[in-house]
Structures are given as structure tokens and as C-alpha cells.
Amino acid sequence: MENLPQIVGVLSDGIPETVIATLGGVLLTIVLSVGAGLLLLSSSRTVRGVTRVYVEGFRGTSEVVQLFWIYFVLPVLVGFQLVPLFAGIVVLGLNHGAYGAEIVRGAVRSVPRAQYEGAIALSLSPAQRMRRVILPQAFVEMLPPFNNLFIQLLKSSAILALITVPEVTRQAREVLIPNFGADILLIFGVTFVIYLVLAALITLLMRFLERVASARLGRRPSRAARAAARAAGPTGTEGVAV
């Protein structure tokens, strides 16, 4: 325990990189999830087909391989090297955006048909129906599964250690283990706590958004949505020993 201050200090140096990667990945995930989720509902078979290729392509391949493609292979193809942190954010967003697209698609489809019919009766355009009637109701249903998805994204940020991003996991493995190897239990115990605290902060924020969104609609997220979110657990994104 005498090395605890040094261990905490070194791991704390990696927290900003982990937080930046997570926030950047979350923002990109939201954009891609909404965009791809709505495109999956398009009346155009071609649009749905192209979007499905993206969704299944990133859900069905290894996140680590995707990272290596973006960071190592892409520079060979286009002639320039991405900054490691930016490359990691891109991969996190693309991968989790594919999962999020299905969340958005399912949430929009869960809105009762009567709501569509009522919006049509009010002579709202398709864009107005989606923006003013459908999406506000679907948004409440999206939040519980997106909470899971964002926590999984946080945990997936550890793969950025593979491309030299000095986030928490790399600090533990590359800096602390060579110097404090005898304290490996303490090192990864503190690492565990850091990720747990960050995940708890995500959950607190998402639950706050749930309450706000539900209050604006005068209802709570459905039990089915919460049960599905709990049952889903990890999204299937691969972990990696780093």
C-alpha cells in the first residue's frame, strides 16, 4: 500500500485520455446511430441495403481489427496517418454506432401506430411527424439501452492502448507494471475502480435524462425497454487483453 499514491497518480494521468475517447466516441455514436437507424426505416430498398451493410459489417467484425485497419491500413491506402486518439474515437463511434442504429430503429418502431395516424390526421409532413411526434416518444425508449451501449463504449476504450494512446489501461500496463510489478493486484484494483466510477457517472447522467424526457412526455420508459436493456448486458463488443 505504500506505493498507492504513485499508482493513483500515474493512473490519473490516463483518465483525461479515457474520458476524451469516451466522450468523442459517444458523440459520434449518437450521430451514426440516429442517422443509420432512420435510414434502416427508409422506404428505399437501396438505402436500407447500404445502411445494413454498414451495421452488419461493424457489428460482425472484431473491434480490434477495425482499430488496426483505421490506424495501420488506412494510412497505406490514403497516404496520411491519423492521430492515435482520433483514430480510436472513429473506431469507437463507428462500431457502437452500428449497435445504436438497431436501438434507434427498434425504438421508432415501438411507437404505437395510433401516433402515426394522429400525426397524419393533423396534416403533418413526414419530417414533421418524425421530429415532433415519433422521435420524442422513441427517445425515452432509447435511453436505457443507450446507457448500456455507452458503458460498453467506455470499457472498449481500453483497446486504444494497442495504438499507444496513454489512457488508463496503458498507464497500468506500460508504466506501472514494469516499475511496481509486485503491486499488480493494487494496480488493477485501482484501475477497476476508475472504470467503475466512470461507468457510474454515465449511468447517473442517463437516468437523469430518462427522468427529464419522461416528464416532458408525461410517462416513464416502458418495462419492456428496461427489461430488454438489462437482458442485453454487454453489446457483444469484443474485449482484449492489453
Secondary structure, 3 states (H helix, E strand, C coil): CCCHHHHHHHHHHHHHHHHHHHHHHHHHHHHHHHHHHHHCCCCCHHHHHHHHHHHHHHHCCCHHHHHHHHHHHHHHHHCCCCCHHHHHHHHHHHHHHHHHHHHHHHHHHHCCHHHHHHHHHCCCCHHHHHHHHHHHHHHHHHHHHHHHHHHHHHHHHHHHHHHCCCCHHHHHHHHHHHHCHHHHHHHHHHHHHHHHHHHHHHHHHHHHHHHHHHHHHCCCCCHHHHHHHHHHCCCCCCCCCC
